């Protein structure tokens, strides 16, 4: 937990510094009787933004380091993918990034914690979007292979350099200027808690693919019928 604690301390340092500076300026204005309401309002908005940032950092840390409580129910995985893509597409299109999908109708209902799996998939898609600085494409596909469902999130970004590849699963490590560096570690933790696997395949200059494997369990209806028969 040492590196995680160090990463957390680093993440909260900048927001706390900004809050401290703006509180000091507000106090100085009040002590000297300066009544510039517009300036004070701007500083209050900065404080609100940084407090929200601290709350996000804390929420991400608790999701990564805390106990993961899953409420698994029969879930349409294709529907989760569609919801995530509907959410990210408008912002992606503004950045000239095309978002496409190919969802297999053969994907069965899976026993998943819907909210957690949606968060994991969103993290992967946002990671793909952030990897592309200009025009690009994101393709999300679902398919069935034997006893597992596969989800591929592929981007046409710059790829991950070989020296960075081993570090992408480290908490608080990020090659981007923004973000906490917890998106991929959280996604992997959620998927592994479901008995799944998260893999990465990348080629510098061509793009990256993250592949999710989730096990297929016995259909809920069949399982229930079996119990009644017993």
C-alpha positions, 0 to 999 in steps of 0.5 A: 500500500506504500506506493498507493498511499504516495500516489493518493498524497500526490493527487490531493496535494494540488487541490489542497494547495489551490484551496489554501491559496484561495481561502487566504486571498478571501480572508485578506479581502475580508480583513481589508474590507474589500467588497468585490463580490464578483472576484469573491464569487470567482474564488468561491467557484474555484473552491467548489471545483477543487472540493469536488475534485477531492471528492472524486479522488476519494471516491476513486481511492475507496473504489480501488482500495476498499471492499468491492461489494457486488450485487450480481443479477441477470444482466444484458451486457449488450445493453450496458455497452450501448448505454456507455457508448450513447454516453461517450459518443457526443463528446467523442464526436466533438473531438472528431473521434468516431465511435462504432459498435458490433454487438453479437445477438448471441451474447447470453444474460450474465450474472453481473453487478450492472453498475460496476461492470458499466463503470469498468467499461466506461473507464476503458472507453474513456481511456481509449478516447483520451489516448487519441489526440486528434481524429480516430476511431473506437470500436467496441465488439461483443462475441461469444467464445465457448464458455465466455463472453468477449468484449473488445475495446479497440482504438486507433490511437498511438499505442502504448510504448513497451516501457510503459506497458507494464505500468498501466495497471499501477495505481496512480500511474498515468502517461496523461496530464489529466486523470487519477491513474486509477481507471485501468486498475479499477476496471481490472479489479471489477472484472476479476471480481466477476471471475473475468480477465482483462487483457491488453494488446497494443502496437505503437503507431497503430492502436490498442485493444483491451479485451474483457473475458467474462465467464458464462454461467448456467442460464438463470431459468434453467438453474431455477428449474433444476432446483425446483426439480431437486 
